[in-house]
Amino acid sequence: MKPSLRRLLRLAGALGVLAAVAWWVDPRPVAQALSRADWRWVMVGLLCSTAANAASAWRWRALAAWLGQPVPLTWALPVYFRGVAANAVLPGAVVGGDVWRAWSLHRRGMPVAEAGASVLLDRIGGLWVLLTLGVAALAWRGGPGALWPSVLGDPPSWLYAIGPVWLWGLAAVLLAIPYAVLRWPASTWGRRWPVWCWWRHLAHQEPARQYGRQLLGSLAVQLLSVTTLYLSLLAVGVTLPWTAVAIAAVPIFVLATLPLSFGGWGTREAAAVAVLLPLGVDGAQAMAASVLYGLYPVVQSALALWPLRNTPPLPPSGQQP
């Protein structure tokens, strides 16, 4: 299939999902919720969303340096926000911006495999920490039994067996798994398959310290992203506990990354309505909050005009610049 046809089909699919969700919840109350949105919360949400992307740029820069390509933060920030702009206007969810970031690193002299790995690991790591944060929030709320929506009837008895202690333990295990996977097979795989040599590099360049930096960066990104969704809900008149929003954010953010969507549109709104409706949120308000969340990156696309200076590559010293 030709690339142009694939892009057209993705755009049609995203618009179709978005139109179906809007039709199901009725677009008139969605428009009313948006027109009555508290713009003070909207502006705070925009600042929070911008801070989340700035933290994402810092995390990606740290990962690139870990892979042997130190870059100045003054270069990483505009490149990242150009990726945000690409995601906002190109079909394929986050693919367009990710390709731009990898290509930009390659232009600075980073091998293709390492440049692609920096973007792939950055994306996977962020989603992994989002899942861990959702599990921790579920533990804080008392477990799945305590959060079971009343509209679905009585919760299954086995849900109460999954208590906070088990969930806190699961969150700890989730945080430890990437580090264990990183250290165990890396050197062997790096010898057998040259394409995995970057994995060996990660395993031998201060892995504990660098992995800790990635965890802190991802945690900052996800805390800010969940707070942005929380503020979007406040803007349209929905008050939910922050921990409940953190749990709902897991499927909403994950589905927004599906290649079917256009900048996250369509799948994000469908997930928001499906997840928030059982929590007592009106469908129109859920969709309006998701639309606000999706508009923030569109506004931030103006930062793509930030001039990108042709700074010389930093020497690959194996340490953070």
SULURUR-V927543 format. One line per field, one symbol per residue. ss: DSSP state (H for helix, E for strand, L for the rest). phi: phi as a letter, one per 20 degrees, with the letter a starting at -180 (. if undefined). A space follows every 10 residues. Layout:
BEGIN
ss = ???
phi = ???
END
This chain:
BEGIN
ss = LLHHHHHHHH HHHHHHHHHH HHHHHLHHHH HHHHHLLLHH HHHHHHHHHH HHHHHHHHHH HHHHHHLLLL LLHHHHHHHH HHHHHHHHHL ELLLHHHHHH HHHHHHHLLL LHHHHHHHHH HHHHHHHHHH HHHHHHHHHH LLLHHHHLLH HHLLLLHHHH HLLHHHHHHH HHHHHHHHHH HHHHLHHHHH HHLHHHHHHH HHHHLLHHHH HHHHHHHHHH HHHHHHHHHH HHHHHLLLLL LHHHHHHHHH HHHHHHLLLL LELLELHHHH HHHHHHHLLL LLHHHHHHHH HHHHHHHHHH HHHHHLLLLL LLLLLLLLLL L
phi = .fgfffffff ffffffffff ffffenffff fffffeffff ffffffffff ffffffffff ffffffeocf cfffefffff ffffffffdd folefgffff fffffffeoe ggffffffff ffffffffff ffffffffff foofffefff fenffgffff feegffffff fffffeggff ffefefffff efcgfeffff fffddlffff ffffffffff fffffffffg fffgfenddc ggfffffffg ffffffefff fdmnfnffff ffffeegfen efgfffffff fggffgffff fffffgfdfe ffffffencf f
END
